[in-house]
Amino acid sequence: MTEQELKKLLASLRTEHRDLDAAIDALSAAGSTDQLQIARLKKRKLRLRDQISIVEDQLLPDIIA
């Protein structure tokens, strides 16, 4: 992937991560009793965070100390 494609992917992953965060907050604030749904959203959010880290690592060059 090119650097531009990685940056686009990173932006979309961050947007989805923020959207999931908002959805989790909304369900929690509404007093939702569907804990399974909230847990699934949280797991998906964690996977997105891992994907974001991977893409960020690909964008930043390794620095040999």
C-alpha positions as CSV (number, residue, x, y, z in Angstrom):
1,M,0.0,0.0,0.0
2,T,1.1,3.5,-0.7
3,E,1.6,6.1,2.1
4,Q,-1.5,7.9,0.9
5,E,-3.6,4.8,1.0
6,L,-2.4,4.0,4.5
7,K,-3.3,7.5,5.6
8,K,-6.8,7.1,4.2
9,L,-7.2,3.8,5.9
10,L,-5.9,5.2,9.2
11,A,-8.4,8.1,9.0
12,S,-11.3,5.7,8.4
13,L,-10.2,3.4,11.2
14,R,-10.0,6.4,13.6
15,T,-13.5,7.5,12.5
16,E,-15.0,4.1,13.1
17,H,-13.2,3.9,16.5
18,R,-14.8,7.3,17.5
19,D,-18.2,6.2,16.3
20,L,-18.0,3.0,18.3
21,D,-17.0,5.0,21.3
22,A,-20.0,7.2,20.9
23,A,-22.3,4.2,20.4
24,I,-21.0,2.5,23.5
25,D,-21.5,5.7,25.5
26,A,-25.0,6.2,24.2
27,L,-26.0,2.6,25.1
28,S,-24.5,2.9,28.5
29,A,-26.2,6.3,29.2
30,A,-29.5,5.0,28.0
31,G,-29.3,2.3,30.6
32,S,-29.3,-0.5,28.1
33,T,-29.6,-3.9,29.6
34,D,-28.1,-5.5,26.5
35,Q,-24.6,-6.1,28.0
36,L,-23.7,-8.6,25.3
37,Q,-24.2,-5.9,22.6
38,I,-22.0,-3.5,24.6
39,A,-19.3,-6.2,25.1
40,R,-19.3,-6.9,21.3
41,L,-18.9,-3.2,20.5
42,K,-16.0,-2.9,23.0
43,K,-14.2,-5.9,21.5
44,R,-14.6,-4.5,18.0
45,K,-13.2,-1.2,19.3
46,L,-10.2,-2.9,20.7
47,R,-9.6,-4.7,17.4
48,L,-9.8,-1.3,15.7
49,R,-7.2,0.1,18.1
50,D,-4.9,-2.7,17.3
51,Q,-5.4,-2.1,13.5
52,I,-4.7,1.6,14.0
53,S,-1.4,0.8,15.8
54,I,-0.4,-1.5,13.0
55,V,-1.1,1.1,10.3
56,E,0.7,3.8,12.4
57,D,3.7,1.6,12.6
58,Q,3.8,1.1,8.9
59,L,3.7,4.9,8.4
60,L,6.4,5.7,10.8
61,P,9.9,4.5,9.9
62,D,11.9,2.4,12.3
63,I,14.6,4.4,14.1
64,I,17.7,2.6,14.9
65,A,19.0,3.9,18.2
